[in-house]
């Protein structure tokens, strides 16, 4: 049974930083690309960042270099370092796993972690 468990969310002031973690189990982590998505209240879920098994990274254009995705295959964990946070970054952040399909197919999702950025 595949499980993705996010942690690290919380309340932070604008300009602050948070580091999200997503611990995976029940899959061969190194075979999967991992990604972060976010969903603001009343809006659709948006792509944030992706890291392939070979650690190639991709980011949403709106991030403008503020976030960094990384992975530790020994710990079966993917991270999202978020800097210079803005109120518009508020939302539920989800991690997802894709077995390197083209185009990506995110078959596994975590339950999400809330990030709230106050102005």
Residue pairs with C-beta under 8 A, 6 or more apart in sequence:
1 26
2 24
2 25
2 26
2 27
2 97
2 108
3 24
3 25
3 26
3 110
4 22
4 23
4 24
4 95
4 96
4 97
4 108
4 109
4 110
5 22
5 23
5 25
5 110
5 111
6 20
6 21
6 22
6 93
6 94
6 95
6 110
6 111
6 112
6 113
7 20
7 21
7 22
7 23
7 113
8 18
8 19
8 20
8 21
8 113
9 18
9 20
9 93
9 113
9 114
9 115
10 18
10 114
10 115
10 116
11 116
11 117
11 118
12 18
12 85
12 115
12 116
12 117
12 118
13 117
13 118
14 85
14 86
14 87
14 117
14 118
14 119
15 84
15 85
16 85
16 117
17 81
17 82
17 83
17 84
17 85
18 82
18 85
18 115
19 79
19 80
19 81
19 82
20 36
20 79
20 80
20 82
20 93
20 95
20 113
20 115
21 77
21 78
21 79
22 34
22 36
22 77
22 78
22 79
22 80
22 95
22 110
23 75
23 76
23 77
24 32
24 34
24 76
24 77
24 78
24 95
24 97
25 76
27 97
27 108
29 73
29 76
30 53
30 73
31 53
31 99
31 100
32 53
32 97
32 98
32 99
32 100
33 50
33 51
33 52
33 53
33 97
33 98
33 99
33 100
33 104
34 50
34 51
34 69
34 71
34 78
34 95
34 96
34 97
34 98
35 47
35 48
35 49
35 50
35 51
35 69
35 95
35 96
35 97
35 98
35 104
35 106
36 48
36 49
36 50
36 69
36 78
36 80
36 93
36 94
36 95
36 96
37 45
37 46
37 47
37 48
37 93
37 94
37 95
37 96
38 45
38 46
38 48
38 89
38 91
38 92
38 93
38 94
38 115
39 45
39 46
39 91
39 92
39 94
39 112
40 46
40 88
40 90
40 91
41 90
41 91
43 91
45 94
46 60
47 60
48 59
48 60
48 63
48 67
48 69
48 80
48 93
49 57
49 58
49 59
49 60
49 63
49 67
49 68
49 69
49 80
50 57
50 58
50 59
50 69
50 104
51 57
51 58
51 69
51 70
51 71
51 78
52 100
53 100
55 70
55 71
57 69
59 65
59 67
59 69
66 82
66 83
66 84
66 85
67 80
67 81
67 82
67 83
68 80
68 81
68 83
69 78
69 79
69 80
69 81
70 78
70 79
70 81
71 77
71 78
71 79
72 78
72 79
78 95
80 93
80 95
82 89
82 115
85 115
85 117
86 117
87 117
87 118
87 119
88 117
89 115
89 117
90 115
90 116
90 117
91 114
91 115
92 112
92 113
92 114
92 115
93 112
93 113
93 114
93 115
94 109
94 110
94 111
94 112
95 109
95 110
96 106
96 108
96 109
96 110
97 106
97 107
97 108
98 104
98 105
98 106
98 107
99 105
99 107
